[in-house]
Amino acid sequence: MIKKILLSLFFIGAYLLAQTNIELISNLDEHHSSGYNDIWGYVDEMGNEYALLGVRNGTSIIDLSDPANPVEVAFIPGTNSIWRDIKTHEQYAYVVSDNTNDGLQIIDLSQLPNTATLVNQTTAFFESSHNIFIDNGFLYVVGTEGGGGMHILDLSNPVDPIETAHYTASDYIHDLYVWDDTVVACAGDSYDLVDVSNKNNPQLISVSSLIPGIYAHSGWMTEDKRYFIAAEESNVRDLIVYDLQDRSTWDVVVPGWQMSGNSLIHNIFVLGNYAHISYYKDGYVVLDISDPTDPKFAGQYDTFPGSGGNFDGAWGCYPYLPSGHVIISDISTGLYVLKFGMPTAVVDEELPISFSLNQNYPNPFNPSTNISFSIPEPGLVTLRVYSILGEEVAELLNEFKEAGNYEINFFAANLPTGIYIAKLSTGNNFQTIKMSLLK
């Protein structure tokens, strides 16, 4: 009999340490005297990964080709602001800042890793903004001029957007999540569901009930688009989970989940069965949400181990890089490159008798698929994914493994539709499979 190790993350039980199941790869504090805010990621056509790090006086663009030694390759100045938000579309980064008159900055990333260029800066639609979201070629802008509802900009011409609508039915919107033609507007007192199928005429669908003590701050949908996980930034409930199977009813299935201590929660991002959270003074926190009605602690790396006020520590996180690295922005100490560890679920199973790489499932897939394989002898095992042109797009595994049966998830949200090749190698053996990504 042999142990079967599933390469997937699972709840390990309880809050244990300030560094639990997370590996520190590197930290870059290039602008310590200025301070930092939000963060986003970008992958160029060659598969090179970058961190787009908000600094109080601009945007730092950092090459992660060697994640252990990140290098700033460009800096786009902006008016000094505590709040800066960044998102990407095609080869462009879109940047807004609150309490400034910078409007919308559009940065061309096509010349990376050599440089990046500010190609447009406009105040035609707003002067300041708190947060933005990009979905399906449209830019959604909220928290403009300290109020302002939600602006919708068409990015058909990425460097010269056109406004299609200015929605005001939800008053001030602090943050938002958008998928297909639906918006969750985080509107302070409530979470509002908005139909944006007509980009010229958004319509309010439903409003969550008033819950005492909350501040409808931000949140993210589970990948099946059924549950909305709300981050409160109120230190009363931290997380609330709503079931939105019926879009007209906000059914509360988790009335409150909190970390121990008194750290405020900030922003949350969902990848597969895990919620990745920037938790201010508690740093980067991961929850197992395989059952969204019962979140469980799964990992933590505290980027701010000292004492301080409420608004210290991890501002933002980005878990969607193909390499599996997670990038964090800490308000005081800048960029962290981390790796969420792989706690293992163990069951007994017979020793495999042959080397094999099984066809991924599901196939075709969007955006993730599972790849399973067997190795009859211990050794160094690599599992890499290539484009049809032979360019490496992801390294899923590169480490010593005991004989056994393994399964690993490949998340490809940042990759275009196409055929990809997975190659498993150990010793003198290798096998490949073709996988079809359809978006």
MOFENTA-V413929 format. One record per residue. N is the residue number from 1. RES is the residue in one letter. OMEGA is omega as a letter, one per 40 degrees, with the letter a starting at -180 (* if undefined). Layout:
BEGIN
n:N res:RES omega:OMEGA
n:N res:RES omega:OMEGA
END
This chain:
BEGIN
n:1 res:M omega:a
n:2 res:I omega:i
n:3 res:K omega:i
n:4 res:K omega:a
n:5 res:I omega:i
n:6 res:L omega:a
n:7 res:L omega:i
n:8 res:S omega:a
n:9 res:L omega:a
n:10 res:F omega:a
n:11 res:F omega:a
n:12 res:I omega:i
n:13 res:G omega:a
n:14 res:A omega:i
n:15 res:Y omega:a
n:16 res:L omega:a
n:17 res:L omega:i
n:18 res:A omega:i
n:19 res:Q omega:a
n:20 res:T omega:i
n:21 res:N omega:i
n:22 res:I omega:i
n:23 res:E omega:i
n:24 res:L omega:i
n:25 res:I omega:i
n:26 res:S omega:i
n:27 res:N omega:i
n:28 res:L omega:a
n:29 res:D omega:a
n:30 res:E omega:a
n:31 res:H omega:a
n:32 res:H omega:a
n:33 res:S omega:a
n:34 res:S omega:a
n:35 res:G omega:a
n:36 res:Y omega:i
n:37 res:N omega:a
n:38 res:D omega:a
n:39 res:I omega:i
n:40 res:W omega:i
n:41 res:G omega:i
n:42 res:Y omega:i
n:43 res:V omega:a
n:44 res:D omega:a
n:45 res:E omega:i
n:46 res:M omega:i
n:47 res:G omega:i
n:48 res:N omega:a
n:49 res:E omega:a
n:50 res:Y omega:i
n:51 res:A omega:i
n:52 res:L omega:a
n:53 res:L omega:i
n:54 res:G omega:i
n:55 res:V omega:a
n:56 res:R omega:a
n:57 res:N omega:i
n:58 res:G omega:a
n:59 res:T omega:i
n:60 res:S omega:i
n:61 res:I omega:a
n:62 res:I omega:i
n:63 res:D omega:a
n:64 res:L omega:a
n:65 res:S omega:i
n:66 res:D omega:a
n:67 res:P omega:i
n:68 res:A omega:a
n:69 res:N omega:a
n:70 res:P omega:a
n:71 res:V omega:i
n:72 res:E omega:a
n:73 res:V omega:i
n:74 res:A omega:i
n:75 res:F omega:i
n:76 res:I omega:a
n:77 res:P omega:i
n:78 res:G omega:i
n:79 res:T omega:a
n:80 res:N omega:a
n:81 res:S omega:i
n:82 res:I omega:a
n:83 res:W omega:i
n:84 res:R omega:a
n:85 res:D omega:a
n:86 res:I omega:i
n:87 res:K omega:a
n:88 res:T omega:i
n:89 res:H omega:a
n:90 res:E omega:a
n:91 res:Q omega:a
n:92 res:Y omega:i
n:93 res:A omega:i
n:94 res:Y omega:a
n:95 res:V omega:i
n:96 res:V omega:i
n:97 res:S omega:a
n:98 res:D omega:i
n:99 res:N omega:i
n:100 res:T omega:i
n:101 res:N omega:a
n:102 res:D omega:a
n:103 res:G omega:a
n:104 res:L omega:i
n:105 res:Q omega:i
n:106 res:I omega:a
n:107 res:I omega:i
n:108 res:D omega:a
n:109 res:L omega:a
n:110 res:S omega:a
n:111 res:Q omega:i
n:112 res:L omega:e
n:113 res:P omega:a
n:114 res:N omega:a
n:115 res:T omega:i
n:116 res:A omega:a
n:117 res:T omega:i
n:118 res:L omega:a
n:119 res:V omega:i
n:120 res:N omega:i
n:121 res:Q omega:a
n:122 res:T omega:i
n:123 res:T omega:a
n:124 res:A omega:a
n:125 res:F omega:a
n:126 res:F omega:i
n:127 res:E omega:i
n:128 res:S omega:i
n:129 res:S omega:a
n:130 res:H omega:a
n:131 res:N omega:i
n:132 res:I omega:i
n:133 res:F omega:i
n:134 res:I omega:i
n:135 res:D omega:i
n:136 res:N omega:i
n:137 res:G omega:i
n:138 res:F omega:i
n:139 res:L omega:i
n:140 res:Y omega:a
n:141 res:V omega:a
n:142 res:V omega:i
n:143 res:G omega:a
n:144 res:T omega:i
n:145 res:E omega:i
n:146 res:G omega:i
n:147 res:G omega:i
n:148 res:G omega:i
n:149 res:G omega:a
n:150 res:M omega:i
n:151 res:H omega:i
n:152 res:I omega:a
n:153 res:L omega:i
n:154 res:D omega:a
n:155 res:L omega:i
n:156 res:S omega:i
n:157 res:N omega:a
n:158 res:P omega:a
n:159 res:V omega:a
n:160 res:D omega:a
n:161 res:P omega:i
n:162 res:I omega:i
n:163 res:E omega:i
n:164 res:T omega:a
n:165 res:A omega:i
n:166 res:H omega:a
n:167 res:Y omega:a
n:168 res:T omega:a
n:169 res:A omega:a
n:170 res:S omega:i
n:171 res:D omega:a
n:172 res:Y omega:i
n:173 res:I omega:a
n:174 res:H omega:a
n:175 res:D omega:a
n:176 res:L omega:i
n:177 res:Y omega:a
n:178 res:V omega:i
n:179 res:W omega:a
n:180 res:D omega:a
n:181 res:D omega:a
n:182 res:T omega:i
n:183 res:V omega:i
n:184 res:V omega:i
n:185 res:A omega:i
n:186 res:C omega:a
n:187 res:A omega:i
n:188 res:G omega:a
n:189 res:D omega:a
n:190 res:S omega:i
n:191 res:Y omega:a
n:192 res:D omega:i
n:193 res:L omega:a
n:194 res:V omega:i
n:195 res:D omega:i
n:196 res:V omega:i
n:197 res:S omega:i
n:198 res:N omega:a
n:199 res:K omega:i
n:200 res:N omega:a
n:201 res:N omega:i
n:202 res:P omega:a
n:203 res:Q omega:i
n:204 res:L omega:i
n:205 res:I omega:a
n:206 res:S omega:a
n:207 res:V omega:i
n:208 res:S omega:i
n:209 res:S omega:i
n:210 res:L omega:i
n:211 res:I omega:a
n:212 res:P omega:i
n:213 res:G omega:a
n:214 res:I omega:i
n:215 res:Y omega:a
n:216 res:A omega:a
n:217 res:H omega:a
n:218 res:S omega:i
n:219 res:G omega:a
n:220 res:W omega:i
n:221 res:M omega:i
n:222 res:T omega:a
n:223 res:E omega:i
n:224 res:D omega:i
n:225 res:K omega:i
n:226 res:R omega:a
n:227 res:Y omega:i
n:228 res:F omega:i
n:229 res:I omega:a
n:230 res:A omega:i
n:231 res:A omega:a
n:232 res:E omega:a
n:233 res:E omega:a
n:234 res:S omega:a
n:235 res:N omega:i
n:236 res:V omega:i
n:237 res:R omega:a
n:238 res:D omega:i
n:239 res:L omega:i
n:240 res:I omega:i
n:241 res:V omega:i
n:242 res:Y omega:i
n:243 res:D omega:a
n:244 res:L omega:i
n:245 res:Q omega:i
n:246 res:D omega:a
n:247 res:R omega:a
n:248 res:S omega:a
n:249 res:T omega:i
n:250 res:W omega:a
n:251 res:D omega:a
n:252 res:V omega:i
n:253 res:V omega:i
n:254 res:V omega:a
n:255 res:P omega:i
n:256 res:G omega:i
n:257 res:W omega:a
n:258 res:Q omega:i
n:259 res:M omega:i
n:260 res:S omega:a
n:261 res:G omega:a
n:262 res:N omega:i
n:263 res:S omega:i
n:264 res:L omega:i
n:265 res:I omega:i
n:266 res:H omega:a
n:267 res:N omega:a
n:268 res:I omega:i
n:269 res:F omega:a
n:270 res:V omega:i
n:271 res:L omega:a
n:272 res:G omega:a
n:273 res:N omega:a
n:274 res:Y omega:i
n:275 res:A omega:a
n:276 res:H omega:a
n:277 res:I omega:i
n:278 res:S omega:a
n:279 res:Y omega:a
n:280 res:Y omega:a
n:281 res:K omega:i
n:282 res:D omega:i
n:283 res:G omega:a
n:284 res:Y omega:a
n:285 res:V omega:i
n:286 res:V omega:i
n:287 res:L omega:i
n:288 res:D omega:i
n:289 res:I omega:i
n:290 res:S omega:i
n:291 res:D omega:a
n:292 res:P omega:i
n:293 res:T omega:a
n:294 res:D omega:a
n:295 res:P omega:a
n:296 res:K omega:i
n:297 res:F omega:a
n:298 res:A omega:a
n:299 res:G omega:i
n:300 res:Q omega:i
n:301 res:Y omega:a
n:302 res:D omega:i
n:303 res:T omega:a
n:304 res:F omega:a
n:305 res:P omega:a
n:306 res:G omega:i
n:307 res:S omega:i
n:308 res:G omega:i
n:309 res:G omega:a
n:310 res:N omega:a
n:311 res:F omega:i
n:312 res:D omega:i
n:313 res:G omega:a
n:314 res:A omega:i
n:315 res:W omega:a
n:316 res:G omega:i
n:317 res:C omega:a
n:318 res:Y omega:a
n:319 res:P omega:a
n:320 res:Y omega:i
n:321 res:L omega:a
n:322 res:P omega:a
n:323 res:S omega:a
n:324 res:G omega:i
n:325 res:H omega:i
n:326 res:V omega:i
n:327 res:I omega:a
n:328 res:I omega:i
n:329 res:S omega:i
n:330 res:D omega:a
n:331 res:I omega:a
n:332 res:S omega:a
n:333 res:T omega:i
n:334 res:G omega:a
n:335 res:L omega:i
n:336 res:Y omega:i
n:337 res:V omega:a
n:338 res:L omega:i
n:339 res:K omega:i
n:340 res:F omega:a
n:341 res:G omega:a
n:342 res:M omega:i
n:343 res:P omega:a
n:344 res:T omega:i
n:345 res:A omega:a
n:346 res:V omega:i
n:347 res:V omega:i
n:348 res:D omega:i
n:349 res:E omega:a
n:350 res:E omega:i
n:351 res:L omega:i
n:352 res:P omega:a
n:353 res:I omega:a
n:354 res:S omega:i
n:355 res:F omega:a
n:356 res:S omega:i
n:357 res:L omega:a
n:358 res:N omega:i
n:359 res:Q omega:a
n:360 res:N omega:i
n:361 res:Y omega:e
n:362 res:P omega:i
n:363 res:N omega:e
n:364 res:P omega:a
n:365 res:F omega:i
n:366 res:N omega:e
n:367 res:P omega:a
n:368 res:S omega:i
n:369 res:T omega:i
n:370 res:N omega:i
n:371 res:I omega:a
n:372 res:S omega:a
n:373 res:F omega:a
n:374 res:S omega:i
n:375 res:I omega:a
n:376 res:P omega:a
n:377 res:E omega:i
n:378 res:P omega:i
n:379 res:G omega:i
n:380 res:L omega:a
n:381 res:V omega:i
n:382 res:T omega:i
n:383 res:L omega:a
n:384 res:R omega:i
n:385 res:V omega:a
n:386 res:Y omega:i
n:387 res:S omega:a
n:388 res:I omega:i
n:389 res:L omega:i
n:390 res:G omega:i
n:391 res:E omega:i
n:392 res:E omega:a
n:393 res:V omega:i
n:394 res:A omega:i
n:395 res:E omega:a
n:396 res:L omega:a
n:397 res:L omega:i
n:398 res:N omega:a
n:399 res:E omega:i
n:400 res:F omega:i
n:401 res:K omega:i
n:402 res:E omega:i
n:403 res:A omega:a
n:404 res:G omega:a
n:405 res:N omega:a
n:406 res:Y omega:i
n:407 res:E omega:a
n:408 res:I omega:a
n:409 res:N omega:i
n:410 res:F omega:a
n:411 res:F omega:a
n:412 res:A omega:a
n:413 res:A omega:a
n:414 res:N omega:a
n:415 res:L omega:i
n:416 res:P omega:i
n:417 res:T omega:i
n:418 res:G omega:i
n:419 res:I omega:i
n:420 res:Y omega:a
n:421 res:I omega:i
n:422 res:A omega:a
n:423 res:K omega:i
n:424 res:L omega:a
n:425 res:S omega:i
n:426 res:T omega:a
n:427 res:G omega:i
n:428 res:N omega:a
n:429 res:N omega:i
n:430 res:F omega:i
n:431 res:Q omega:i
n:432 res:T omega:i
n:433 res:I omega:i
n:434 res:K omega:a
n:435 res:M omega:a
n:436 res:S omega:i
n:437 res:L omega:a
n:438 res:L omega:i
n:439 res:K omega:*
END
